[in-house]
Amino acid sequence: MPNEKNKLSNAMRALWMVLITSLAVPFFAGFIVVALRLLGPATDFLLPPHGAEAIGEVGVDAFVWSALPATVAALGLTPFVLQHGTYGWLHAAVAGVIAFMAGAVIFPFPAAGTLPFLAFLAGLVGIGMRALLIAGGILREAPEN
């Protein structure tokens, strides 16, 4: 008898993965940027130069900026979900880094030396998002053979 996690088709898994990723990843990106800003002088070298924006404005800016890269990463992972019902942690990390860098090219910001660190964080967010989708029953833990 199939359990609850196996009732979803791969097409439904892909749809939910794209929808959830497109909203949750920007939230996590905004949360991380706000957390790094709140840590103040200890983490200023990790973030792009900033003015005197309010902390809420910083969080909303990060959310809005990261919406396109999050959606691009999710769409890039869609073929894996359609075929296997899941994707690996390395796929998630690579999609996060590539989508972040594409976003930085399309919507540049003064980040100079912080781009590698921010791209690394994007990869970690991608891995975390995969774990969240598996825990929520959207993605399979391992591909079906």
N, C-alpha and C positions, 0 to 999 in steps of 0.2 A: 504494500500500500504506500503510495507516495506521501511524503511528509509535506508540511506547509511550504517549505523553501523550494521544493521542486514543482510546485503548481504554476509558477510564473514561466511564461515562455521567454526565450531569449530576446525577442523583440520588446516585450514589456520590460524586461530587465534593462535593456538599452535605453528605453524611453525614460524610465525612472532614474537611471544613472545620470543621464544628461540633465534632467530637470533638477534633481537634488544637487548635483555637482555645481551647476550654474548658479545656484543660490547659496549653498553652504560654503564653498571655497572662498568667495568674496567676503563672507562673514568672518571666516577664520583669518583671512588676510588682514582685514581691518582690525580684528582683535589683536593679532600679533603686532601690527604697527603701533597701535595704541599702547600695548604693553611695553614695547621697546621705548616709546616716547616717555612713558611714565617712569621708566627706570632712569631717565635723565642723562646726566653727563657720562655715566658709565657706558651707555650704549649709543651715544651721539655719532660715533665713528661708524656705526653699522647702518645708519640711515642716511638718505640724501639730505643735503642742506635744507633747512626749513626756516621759515620766518616765525612770526609770533601768532600763528593760527591757534585757535582754540582746539582742545583735544578732541572734541566731537567732530569738528571739521576735518581733522586729520583722519579720523576713523571713516568718515563718509567718503572722503577722497580716495582712501585705499580701497574701500568697498567698490566704488564706482569704477576705478581704474582696473581693478582685477576681474571685473565681470566678463570682459571680452576674453582675456587669456583662460579663464576658467571654462568658459563655453567652448573655446577652441580645443582645450585639452580633452574635455569630455567627448566632443565630436571625433577627435582623433582616436579615442579609445573605443568608440562605438563598434567598429568592425570586429574587435576581439570579443566584445560582449555578445554581438549577434551570432558569432560562430561558436564560442565556447561557454558563454554565460558568465564569464569573468575575465580578468586580466591579472597579470603578475605584478608584484610590488615594483619590479624594475620598470615595467611599462608605465606604471603610475608616476614614478620618479622622473623618467625621461619625458613623459608628456607634460608634467608640471614645469620642468626646466625649459623645454622648448617653447611652450606656450608663453611662459614669462618673458623669455628673450624676444619672442615675436611681438609681444605687447610692448616691450621696452623700445623696440625699433619703430613700431607704429605710433605709439604715444610716448615719445621720449620725455624723460625727466632728468634733472641734474643729479645723477647718481654716481658718476665717475667710478671710483674704486669700490663702491658698495654693490655693484651689479652681481658679482660672483656670489656674495653672501646672500643677497635677496633671491637669486636663482636657486641656491641650495635650499633656502627656506621654502620656496615654491615646490621643490621636489619632495621635501618632507611633508608639506601639506597634501600633496598628491598621494603619498603613501598613507597618511592618516585618513584621508577621504576614502581610500580603498578599504581600509580596516573598518571604517564606519559603515560603509555600504554592505560589507560582508556581515557585520554584526546585526544590521537591520534586515538581513534576509533578501536584499536586492540582488547582490552578486553571489554566485556560488563560491565556496571556499576553494575548490579545486575544479579544473575543467573536466567535463564529462568526456570519456573516451569513446 
